[in-house]
Amino acid sequence: MSTTWDHLKFRDRVLSAAKDLGLFTMADIERASDKAITHGMLSKWFRGVEQPSSGKLRPLSTTLGIPLPELLILAGRAESAELDGTHLAAAGPAVLHTRQAIRVDRLLGPTSALSDQDRATFEALVDAICDRWEPNSMKRRSG
């Protein structure tokens, strides 16, 4: 479904959420989404040249912590009356990325400036915290 959409409201909401996470450019959003959302896509959406597809709204929701139903409405892909509990359940949970999670991703990512020793220490710390608070998760084992 494609309904009327206000690309400026969409842009403002996306940029506000990105700023709250310390993402100040479209390139920052692209990196935080692991390139699931590109600078080019964002540019087209923000200028109203192209309407975002429903499939691209999920990674945007995940990256910025904006609820998927809100993005579907802002992007003109759904009306609020259409988003009943059944639709929301089918959409699945949006993963909320906090500013800290994005910073951890950057520190452990391929462009990190951490030394090998600092990286190993940081990974061990993250693993220890995750193991403590997620007791049912798979524990990493080193050889």
C-alpha positions in Angstrom: 0.0 0.0 0.0 1.2 3.5 -0.7 -0.6 6.4 0.9 0.3 10.1 0.9 3.4 10.8 2.9 5.2 13.9 4.2 8.8 13.4 3.4 9.8 16.4 5.6 8.2 14.9 8.7 9.8 11.6 7.9 13.2 13.3 7.4 12.9 15.3 10.7 11.9 12.2 12.7 14.8 10.1 11.3 17.4 12.9 11.8 16.2 13.6 15.3 16.5 9.9 16.3 19.9 9.7 14.6 21.1 12.8 16.5 20.0 11.3 19.8 22.3 8.4 19.1 25.3 10.6 18.1 24.8 10.0 14.4 25.1 13.4 12.8 25.4 12.6 9.1 23.7 10.3 6.5 27.1 8.5 6.3 26.9 7.9 10.1 23.5 6.3 9.7 24.8 4.2 6.8 27.7 2.8 8.9 25.4 2.2 11.9 23.0 0.2 9.8 25.9 -1.9 8.4 25.1 -0.4 5.0 21.5 -1.8 5.0 20.5 1.8 4.6 22.7 3.8 2.2 23.4 7.5 2.0 21.8 7.5 -1.5 18.6 6.0 -0.2 18.4 8.5 2.7 19.0 11.4 0.3 16.2 10.3 -2.0 13.8 9.7 0.9 14.6 13.0 2.6 14.1 15.0 -0.7 10.8 13.2 -1.4 12.2 11.8 -4.7 11.5 8.2 -3.6 9.2 6.7 -1.0 10.9 4.2 1.3 9.9 0.6 0.8 8.5 -1.4 3.7 11.5 -3.7 3.5 14.0 -0.9 4.1 12.1 0.5 7.0 12.9 -2.5 9.3 16.7 -1.9 9.2 16.1 1.8 9.7 13.9 1.0 12.7 16.5 -1.3 14.1 19.3 1.1 13.6 17.6 4.2 15.0 15.2 2.7 17.6 12.1 4.2 15.9 9.2 1.8 16.2 8.5 0.1 12.9 4.8 1.0 12.9 5.7 4.7 13.3 8.0 4.5 10.4 5.4 2.7 8.3 3.0 5.5 8.9 5.5 8.3 8.4 6.6 6.7 5.1 3.1 6.4 3.8 3.2 2.6 3.8 0.4 2.2 6.4 -2.5 4.1 8.0 -2.6 4.1 11.8 -6.0 2.3 11.6 -4.3 -0.6 9.7 -1.8 -1.3 12.4 -3.8 -3.5 14.8 -2.2 -6.1 17.1 -2.0 -8.8 14.3 -0.1 -6.6 12.0 2.3 -5.5 14.7 2.9 -9.1 15.8 3.7 -10.0 12.2 6.2 -7.1 12.0 8.2 -8.5 14.8 10.1 -6.6 17.5 12.2 -3.7 16.5 15.7 -3.9 18.1 16.4 -0.7 20.0 20.0 0.4 19.5 21.1 2.7 22.2 23.9 5.1 21.8 26.1 2.8 23.8 25.4 -0.2 21.5 26.4 1.8 18.5 29.6 2.9 20.2 30.4 -0.7 21.0 29.8 -1.7 17.4 32.2 1.0 16.3 34.8 -0.1 18.8 34.6 -3.7 17.7 34.1 -3.0 14.0 36.7 -3.3 11.2 37.7 0.3 11.3 38.3 0.4 15.0 41.5 2.1 16.3 41.7 -0.2 19.3 44.9 -2.1 19.7 44.7 -5.9 19.6 45.2 -6.0 23.4 42.5 -3.4 24.0 40.1 -5.1 21.7 40.6 -8.5 23.5 40.1 -6.8 26.9 37.0 -5.0 25.7 35.5 -8.1 24.1 36.2 -10.1 27.3 34.4 -7.3 29.3 31.4 -7.3 27.0 31.2 -11.1 27.1 31.4 -11.1 30.9 28.5 -8.6 31.1 26.4 -10.4 28.5 27.0 -13.8 30.2 25.9 -12.3 33.6 22.7 -10.7 32.3 21.8 -13.2 29.6 22.4 -16.5 31.3 20.6 -18.5 28.6 22.7 -17.1 25.8 25.5 -19.1 24.1 28.7 -18.4 25.9 31.7 -17.7 23.8 34.5 -20.2 24.2 38.1 -19.4 23.2 40.5 -22.1 22.1 
